[in-house]
Amino acid sequence: MTPSVLDTSWADQITLPPPGNMMEPGENGPGIFVRQGTRMSAALEDCIIKHVKTKEVKDLDILDFGCGVGRVTLPFYHKYQQPKIICDVDSVSLAYVRSVIPSITAIKTEYTPPTPFIDGSFDVIMAISVWTHLPPDLQIPWLLEIRRILRPGGVALISTSSYQALVGRRIKLTAWKSVTDDDLSREGFIFREAGATAGITGVYGYALHTAEYIRHNWSHVLDVIEIVEGGIEGVQDINILRRPK
């Protein structure tokens, strides 16, 4: 269970990133970043401990895929010295994480697959707020790439957004104002393009997936072993996927 008292001591040991790419602007931004990152890291830790029994967390080969400025990596690394490898499309974000964790291996990836990793490199892959932004034509190709670089029996923790996120998007984003819960239930997956963001060289936007869609479509690539609805800040689901042995 995620602890009720957050251990945010990791943030006292580093220089936090500047506003942008997951760090909100304003005087409350750093506090939000630290608390969110700590809670998200704890939620992923719970999933790993529950579903990965082959090794202790500290001994696993873990990748933070689409790490950004390390909102999950930083608190997780403080506790476990993991992940030892991170990747992202944005070289500026990677440079920041490398500056505060000099021993980490930070790999710049491209907008489209493949990654430079060899087959079966990782026991665990964490991907938070990545599939929530991928356009339709990259959803499955990147999922296939995750399968390739996972070891047989390895686990991917991939977040997606669903009905709870749609509530906020109808309020904040013009392109989503007319999208109803019934639309999402009927279609299962909806994507709306948005403006460009740092490091993205192709289409960027916002995606929604229902749990039923994940189970029906993603199970052709990886075994869907659990979906933790609202596992990321009550807004994103954690899809726990295993590469068949």
C-alpha positions in Angstrom: 0.0 0.0 0.0 1.2 3.5 -0.8 2.5 5.1 2.4 0.3 7.9 3.9 3.3 9.9 5.0 5.4 10.7 1.9 9.2 10.5 2.1 10.2 13.5 0.0 13.7 13.7 1.3 15.1 12.9 -2.1 14.2 16.4 -3.3 16.4 18.0 -0.6 19.5 16.4 -2.2 19.2 17.7 -5.7 18.5 20.8 -7.7 14.9 20.5 -9.0 14.3 21.1 -12.7 13.1 24.4 -14.1 9.4 25.0 -15.0 8.3 23.0 -18.0 8.1 19.3 -18.9 6.2 18.1 -15.8 7.4 20.9 -13.5 4.5 23.4 -13.1 5.4 27.1 -13.1 4.8 29.3 -10.0 5.9 29.1 -6.4 3.9 25.9 -5.7 5.3 24.1 -8.7 8.3 22.4 -7.0 6.1 21.1 -4.2 3.6 19.7 -6.6 6.3 18.1 -8.6 7.9 16.5 -5.6 4.7 15.2 -4.1 3.4 13.8 -7.4 6.6 12.1 -8.2 6.8 10.5 -4.8 3.3 9.2 -4.9 3.7 8.0 -8.5 7.0 6.2 -7.7 5.3 4.5 -4.7 2.4 3.3 -6.8 4.8 1.8 -9.4 6.9 0.3 -6.6 3.7 -1.5 -5.3 3.1 -2.9 -8.7 6.6 -4.2 -9.1 6.7 -5.8 -5.7 3.4 -7.5 -6.4 4.1 -8.8 -9.9 7.9 -9.3 -10.1 9.1 -12.1 -7.9 12.3 -13.1 -9.7 14.6 -10.6 -8.0 14.6 -7.9 -5.4 13.7 -4.4 -6.8 17.3 -3.2 -6.3 18.6 -6.1 -8.5 16.2 -5.7 -11.4 17.1 -4.2 -14.8 14.6 -1.4 -15.0 14.1 1.2 -17.7 12.2 4.4 -17.3 10.8 4.9 -20.9 9.9 8.5 -21.7 11.3 9.7 -18.4 11.0 13.4 -19.0 12.8 15.3 -16.2 12.6 12.3 -13.9 9.4 12.9 -12.0 9.3 9.1 -11.3 13.0 8.3 -11.7 14.3 10.7 -9.1 12.3 9.4 -6.0 12.6 5.8 -7.2 16.4 6.1 -7.6 16.7 7.7 -4.2 15.2 4.5 -2.7 16.6 1.7 -4.9 19.4 3.1 -7.0 17.1 2.2 -9.8 16.4 2.7 -12.7 20.0 2.7 -13.9 18.8 3.4 -17.5 16.4 6.0 -18.7 15.4 7.2 -22.2 13.4 10.0 -23.7 13.1 11.9 -27.0 14.1 15.2 -25.3 17.9 15.6 -24.9 17.4 18.6 -22.6 15.4 16.6 -20.1 17.9 13.8 -20.2 20.8 16.2 -19.6 19.0 17.5 -16.5 18.5 14.0 -15.0 22.1 13.1 -15.8 23.2 16.3 -14.0 21.6 15.2 -10.7 22.2 11.5 -11.1 25.7 11.3 -12.8 25.8 7.5 -12.7 22.6 7.0 -14.7 22.7 6.0 -18.3 20.5 8.4 -20.3 19.7 7.4 -23.8 18.0 9.7 -26.4 15.5 7.8 -28.4 13.7 8.8 -31.7 10.1 9.6 -32.2 9.5 6.3 -33.9 10.7 2.8 -33.0 13.1 1.1 -32.6 15.2 1.9 -29.5 18.9 1.1 -29.5 18.4 -1.6 -26.8 19.1 -5.2 -27.6 16.3 -7.8 -27.4 15.4 -8.8 -23.9 17.3 -6.1 -22.1 14.9 -5.4 -19.2 13.0 -7.0 -16.3 10.8 -4.0 -15.9 9.9 -1.1 -18.1 8.0 1.9 -16.6 6.3 4.3 -19.1 4.2 7.0 -17.5 2.4 9.7 -19.5 3.7 8.3 -22.8 0.8 6.3 -24.4 -1.4 9.1 -23.1 0.1 11.2 -25.9 1.0 8.8 -28.7 -1.0 9.1 -32.0 -2.9 6.1 -33.2 -0.3 4.9 -35.7 2.4 4.7 -33.0 0.4 3.0 -30.2 1.0 -0.6 -31.3 4.4 -0.2 -32.9 5.8 1.2 -29.6 4.0 -1.5 -27.7 5.7 -4.1 -29.9 9.1 -2.4 -29.2 8.4 -2.7 -25.5 7.8 -6.4 -25.9 11.0 -6.8 -27.9 13.2 -5.2 -25.2 11.5 -6.9 -22.3 12.9 -10.2 -21.1 10.5 -13.2 -21.4 8.4 -12.9 -18.2 9.3 -9.3 -17.9 6.7 -6.6 -16.8 5.8 -3.3 -18.4 3.9 -0.7 -16.4 2.3 1.6 -18.9 -0.1 4.4 -17.9 -3.2 5.4 -19.9 -6.0 7.9 -19.4 -9.7 7.1 -19.3 -13.0 8.5 -18.1 -11.6 10.5 -15.1 -9.1 12.3 -17.4 -11.9 13.0 -19.8 -13.7 15.1 -17.2 -10.7 17.4 -16.9 -10.1 17.6 -20.6 -13.7 18.7 -21.3 -13.1 21.6 -19.0 -9.6 22.6 -20.1 -9.2 21.6 -23.8 -11.5 22.9 -26.6 -10.9 19.8 -28.8 -12.4 17.6 -26.0 -15.5 19.7 -25.0 -17.9 17.6 -27.1 -16.5 14.2 -26.3 -18.9 12.3 -24.0 -18.4 9.3 -21.8 -20.6 7.4 -24.2 -18.3 8.3 -27.1 -15.3 6.9 -25.1 -17.2 3.7 -24.1 -18.3 3.1 -27.7 -14.9 3.8 -29.4 -12.6 2.6 -26.7 -9.7 4.8 -27.9 -9.9 8.5 -28.8 -7.0 10.7 -29.8 -7.0 14.5 -30.4 -3.9 16.3 -31.8 -2.4 19.2 -29.8 0.5 21.6 -30.1 4.1 20.4 -30.3 6.1 19.8 -27.1 9.8 19.6 -26.3 11.7 16.9 -28.2 8.7 15.7 -30.2 9.4 15.7 -34.0 6.0 14.2 -35.0 2.4 14.3 -34.0 1.7 15.0 -30.4 -1.7 15.0 -28.7 -3.9 13.5 -26.0 -5.2 9.9 -26.0 -7.8 8.1 -24.0 -8.2 4.3 -23.6 -10.8 2.3 -21.8 -9.8 -0.8 -19.8 -11.9 -2.9 -22.2 -10.0 -1.6 -25.2 -6.6 -2.3 -23.5 -7.7 -5.9 -22.7 -9.0 -6.5 -26.2 -6.3 -4.9 -28.3 -3.1 -4.8 -26.2 -3.4 -8.5 -25.2 -2.4 -9.4 -28.8 1.1 -8.0 -27.9 1.5 -8.5 -24.2 -0.4 -10.4 -21.5 -2.6 -7.9 -19.6 -2.3 -9.1 -16.0 -3.9 -6.2 -14.1 -5.2 -2.7 -14.7 -5.0 -0.5 -11.7 -7.6 2.1 -12.4 -6.6 5.6 -11.2 -3.3 4.2 -10.0 -1.5 7.4 -11.1 -2.8 10.3 -9.2 -6.4 9.1 -9.6 -6.3 10.1 -13.2 -4.2 7.6 -15.2 -4.6 3.8 -15.1 -1.5 1.6 -14.6 -1.6 -1.2 -17.1 0.5 -4.1 -15.9 1.6 -6.2 -18.9 3.8 -9.2 -19.1 5.9 -10.6 -22.0 5.0 -14.3 -22.3 7.8 -16.7 -21.5 
